[in-house]
Amino acid sequence: MSVGTGAHVLAHGLGGRTDLPLDAVAAIAGGGIAVAASFAVLTAAWKRPRLHPDAGRPLPPALARALDAAALTRAGRVLALACAALVVAVAFAGPPSAEANLAPWALYVTFWVGLVPASVLLGPVWRRVNPLRTLHAALCRATRTSPAGRRALPARLGYRPAAVWLTGFVWLELAAPGRSDPRLVGTLILAYAAANLALAWWFGRDWFTRGDGFEAYSSLLARMSPVGRRGDGELVWRTPLTGLMTGAAEPGLTAAACVLIGSTGFDGITRTTYWRDNVDPSSVPAGTLGLAASIAAVAALYTAALRLSARLTFQDPAALPGRFAATLLPIALGYTVAHYFSFLVLEGQTTFILLNDPFGTGLDLFGAAGNRVDYDLAGPTLTAQVQVNAIVLGHIAGTIAAHDLALRSPRRAPRGQLPIAAAMVALTCAGLFALLSG
């Protein structure tokens, strides 16, 4: 398949293959049963908290020093800034068509989707190399302004600014007209950078932690990395779910997680036969309303389950959703892997192909001229297995995290977890239905 054909995917949102050799009814029923069974087993066998945030085996000293080296940080920042500058330059000066321009592929595939495995496997990498942090430091030096900013970012905002940015990006990805136009991509990258630099100049570099949608996204996913940092600052190997066991309500985290789950769910819905037969795929209002409804449905289901759980255990219904919000992150990860695995493996090859001649001038930098996407790298059987297992395992991991967190409560009656388990089963079945109804 040529690069030109692959651009059709960019023009209609992102997602995985739909030619999957699966019995949808059996897969949906099996997934729901697996999540329900995992809850039953946890209730019977997991009687005390086992996931401790400060647990972990220290990395070998030489490896820890290498990972924390300032030279590695500087090299990463230079490389990230150079890549960002190249993408923007190609967006404006490269070929005008999406199928031949590197920028849309670099943004929607390599960066947005590739950020997921990078963060889960390596930790909060984007925070370390974020080009906006590099530009912010230069801006502060040029204006003789303290990197701490002019006023503190209100703590009550939490992750809400990041949730707003993420909502805007997934709307661009899934519903906006002309979203693969290279010139639009370049303009939006510059606008995003300018807005966040201005906010960071005012509120200080802490803005990026919870205000920059992409850095917040990377850092939240990094909580599930096997490489973590203990409270004393030491790098350790750890059980991935331990990074979710803060137990403290974090403002805006529920909103950010629901945006991630709801948007990938909506991407699946747009590929169902019902949506394709009844909705104009180019309709911006339909896409916008569908995306909003999907995010709202996830938020309503989660909030209702946690409020009911609070009433059953005589806790504060307003506080419980925030305390358990981090347990939504494995579900968000599972949905993302399910929907974008084949997209990254297959269409991600286009980024390398176009990088071989970024400005369309006839260069052959890596000897890849004439290369085409190899669709045998992720066949239907492999894709089906990854998609179903990612959703089911994501919900099971979320159930485990929620159960362990619930055991830390003084009122930990098993009946209080029933609404959470029911919500997990419902989300599993809905996610598999959206994924397999194409």
KATAKA-V87434 format. One record per run of one state. SS is the DSSP state (H for helix, E for strand, L for the rest). FROM is the first residue (numbers start at 1). LEN is the number of residues. If there is no record, write none. Layout:
ss & from & len
SS & FROM & LEN
SS & FROM & LEN
This chain:
ss & from & len
L & 1 & 2
H & 3 & 8
L & 11 & 13
H & 24 & 22
L & 46 & 11
E & 57 & 2
L & 59 & 2
H & 61 & 7
L & 68 & 2
H & 70 & 24
L & 94 & 4
H & 98 & 3
L & 101 & 1
H & 102 & 10
L & 112 & 2
H & 114 & 9
L & 123 & 2
H & 125 & 5
L & 130 & 1
H & 131 & 13
L & 144 & 11
H & 155 & 3
L & 158 & 2
H & 160 & 15
L & 175 & 7
H & 182 & 22
L & 204 & 3
H & 207 & 4
L & 211 & 2
H & 213 & 12
L & 225 & 2
E & 227 & 3
L & 230 & 5
E & 235 & 3
L & 238 & 2
H & 240 & 5
L & 245 & 8
H & 253 & 17
L & 270 & 3
H & 273 & 6
L & 279 & 5
H & 284 & 29
L & 313 & 4
H & 317 & 7
L & 324 & 1
H & 325 & 31
L & 356 & 19
H & 375 & 4
L & 379 & 1
H & 380 & 27
L & 407 & 7
H & 414 & 23
L & 437 & 2
